[in-house]
């Protein structure tokens, strides 16, 4: 019997496996898809996430990022990261690097589909593997969360994301956030001649239609994209709890607010570390509070920015206010980055 089964080989699941292996726990990862795994993602790692990956010994090449820039076509606000740089990294490269390190540490990654999990007072079983605990890291629309009855109808407004890449030399070493009436475009350099563009919107539509709302950005991009469109959403997903018996939720499966601050991977890595610390001391129930502590700042910042975004009078002046209050904007960026 294993100590831990991790279902899902995205960043949250693989980081959990790495922290678990470091703690000496017998761990196995189960994932139905072959590596490398891609998904819609802004692909900008905040300095906090870079530090976590360094702690885990994961080697990463990427485009160094100095900070965050907001622009609405008329004015601009930018702030430099105070504590190290971020990295623009293709999602596939990040996932492959994490999985390579997991395999190097001797953790098996099994390509299997988990259709059902069973648990009792002693163990939990999934896809033919049995362990003391199971971590569900199976993403935004987690099947395990749903099977356990932990899905909660999402509150708030729905938003969707689209992402694709363009073969063009980066014109910035910032994560550049373009603001329009009810949507944002996130520009992240991820290579010497590759830029990722992620669009977040309260309304659904094609990538081309959404991009047309950002004419200044569209003019910088070549007519032909380098990759196909990837989509995600609705973004908001709520869970009733993060712990159900011997099953614990991490990453997007544990609940997600929105991608507006770009902190998803950073929070997932920190929650993975907190989860394994709870298992190390034999107190899985403590993870509920540990998850709340590790994700509280991000959830508060994200919810506050989304609330401001929706206000008819406040939403259109977010970028002008940030430009007129550089210290306040720098403080907000520091909170996102640390």
N, C-alpha and C positions, 0 to 999 in steps of 0.2 A: 504493500500500500504506500502511495506517495504521501508526502506532507501537503502538497498543493497542486491543484490543477488550475491552469490559467486558460480560459476560453477566449480567444481573440489575440491575434498577433499584430495589432496596431501598436503605436507608441506606448499607450497606457498598459496594455497587457505585457509587452516585452520588457518594459521598465520594471513592472511588478516581478517578472521572472528573474531579472537581473538582481534586484534588491533581495529577492528570496534566496537566490543562489549564494549571494554574499553572506547571507545569514545562516547558511548551511542547511537550508531546507531542501528536501528532495522534491523537485519541481518538474512538471511536464506542461508544455504548451500545446493546445489543440486549436487548429485553424483550418477552415475548409478551403480557403483560397491559396493558390501558389504565391510565393514571394517573387518579386516585390509587389506589395499591395499599394494601389493608388486610391485616392479619394479626393473630393473637393476640399481644399485646404488653402489658407492664405500663405503658408510655407515660410512665414517669418518667425524665427525662434527668438524670443526675448532673452536678454542676458541671464535671467534666472533659469531658463530652460537650458541654455548653453552650459551654465555652471553645473546643473544636475547631470547632464550628459557627460561632462568631464569627470564628475564624481564617479559615474558608473563605468568609466574607462572606454566610452564609445568614441572612436575617432571619426570626425566629421569634417569634410571639406564643404565650404559654402562661400557665399558672397558676404563679407563683413557688412554689418548694418550699424550705422552711427546713431540712429535715433528715429523719431517719428515726425512726419510732416503732414499737416492738414492743409488742404486747399479747396476753395469753392469756385475757382476761376476768376475771382476778384481780389481776394486777399489770402495770405498764407501765414501759418504758424508752425514753428518747428522747435524741437527740443532734442538735445543730445543725451544719450544714455549716460548716467553718472558712473555706473559700476560695470565697466566692461562693454563689449560690443555684442550685438545680436548676430544672427546668421540667417541668410536666405538660403534655404535648402529644399530641393525637390522632395516631395513627400515619399516618393519611391526610394530615393537615396537614404533618407532618414530611416525608413522601415527596414531596408536591407542592412544598414549598418547596425541597427539594434539587433536584428535577428542573427547576424553573423557573430556578434558578441555573445548572444545567448547560447548559440551552438558551441562557441569556443569554451564557454564555462561548463559545458557538459550537460546542458538542459535539452532534452529531446523536444523537437517541434514536429508534431504529428499532423498530417493533413487528413483530417476527418471532419465529418459534419456532426454537430451535436443536435440531436432531435429532441432529447428529453433528459432531464436530470432527476435523480432520486437521492434522497438523503434520509438519514436517521440520526439517532443520538451519537453515533460513533463515527460515521463517514458519509461521503457523498460520491456518487458515481455518475459519469458522463462519458459517452462514446467508448465504452469498454474500459475506461480507466477509473480507479478508485483512489480517493485521497481523504485526508482529514478535513481539508477545506477546498472550496472552489471559488475562484475569482472570475466574475463575469466582466469581461472587457470587450464585449461584442457590439459596441458602438451605439450611435444615437438612437436607433430603433431596436434596442436590445430584445432579442427573442427570450433570453433568460429572464430579464426583468418582467416581461409580459407573462411568461409561464408561472412565475412566482406570485403573480398578482400585485406587483409593486408599481405598475404603471399608474400614473395619476393624470387625469385630463389636464393638459397644459393650460396655464393661465397666461393672460397677456395676448399680444398680437402675434400672428404668424409672420415669419420671415424665411426667405429661401436664399441659397447661395449657389453661384456658378463660378467655375474657374477654368481657365485655359492659359497656354503659354504662347509667347510670341518671340520669334528669333530676331532680336534687336539688341544692340549694345545698351546696357543700363545707363540711364542719364542721371541717376541719383544713387547715393549710398544710404538713403533713408527708406523706411517703409513709408510709402506715399499714399495718403488716404484722400481721395477726391470725393467731395460731398456734393450731392444734387438734392432735389426736392424731397424725395422719399427713399433714397438709396445711396450707397457708398461703393466706391471702387478702390480696391487695395492693390497697389503696385509693389511687387517685391522682386528685386533682382536675385536670381538664383544661379547665375552662371555668367561667364564672360560675354556671351551673346544670347542670353535667355532671360526673359522677364515674365513673371507670373502675374496675371490679372484676375483678381477674385471680386465678384460683384455680389453685394448683399442688398436685398430689396424686400419691401412689404408686398410687392405685386409680382406675379409670375410672368415670365416672358422669355424669349430667346436671348442668347448671349448678345447677338448683334443688336437686337432692339434695346436691351439694357445698356449696352456700351454707347449707343447713340445719345444717351442722356449726358454723356461726358465728352463733348466735342473736342475740347483741348487735348484730352488724353487720347481719344481715337485718332487724332491727327499724328500722334507720335508713333503709332503702331502700324506695322505692315498689314496689307490687306489679307494675307494668308497667315493663319495661326499655325504654330508648330505642333500643337497637341489638340486632341478632341476636347469637347466640353465635358466637364464633370459637374454634377449637381448634388446638392444636399438640402434637406429640409423636410418639414418645417423645423426650424432650429430649436425652438423651445420644447424641451422634454423634461418632465418632472417625474420624480420617483417618490413613493411614499416613505421609503427607507432605503438605506444602503446595506443593511445586514438582514438576512433572513435565514436563521439557523446557521448552517455551515457555509452559506453562500454570501459573498461580499461583492458589491458593485464598484467598479472604478472607471475613470475616464468618462466619456460621453454617456456610457450606460448608467452612470450614477446620477445623471441629471445634467441638463445643459441649458444655459440662458440664451446666449447669442455669441456670435463671432466678432462683434463690433470692436472689442478691445484687443483682439488677436492673442489672447492668453491661453487658449485651450490646451496646448501641449504642455506649457509651463505648469498649469494647475494639475493636469493629469500626472505628470512626473512627481510632483510634490505629494499628491494624494496616494500614489503608488508606494512611495517611501513610508508614509504614515500608516498605510494598511499593513505592510510587512512588519513594521514595528509592533503593531497590535498583535499580530500572529506570533511574533517572537516571544512575547510575554504571555502567550496563551489566553489573551483577552480579546477575542474578535469583536465582542459587543462594543468595546471602546472605540471601534473604528467610526461609528456613527458620529460621535463628537469630534474625533480627529479629522474626519472629512470636512465637517462643518468649519472647523478652525482653519484648515489648509485652504479652503475654497472661499471663505467668507469675504475677504477683501475683493476678490475678483467678481463674485456675485453682486456685491454692493456697487462696485464701479460700473459694471455692465448694466445692471438694472437702472442705475441713476442716469447713465448716458442715453439709454433707450427711452426713458421717460422724457428727458429733455428733448430728444429727437422728435418725439411725437407731438410736442406742444406747438400749436400754430405760430405763436409769437417767438418762442425760444429756439425751436429747431433751426430756422433760417439764419440765426445769428451765432450759432455755436462757433463757427470758424472765425468770424470777426471778433467775438469776445476773446477767443484764444489768442488771436493776433495782438489784441490790445492789452492782454494780461499775460505776458510771457512767463513770469514767475509762477503763476497759477498753472499754466499749461505744462511747464517743466515739472512742477510737483506732481501733476496727474500722470505724466509720462513715467516719472520715477516710480510711482505706485504700480503701474502696469509692468514695468521692467524688472522689478526686484524679486 
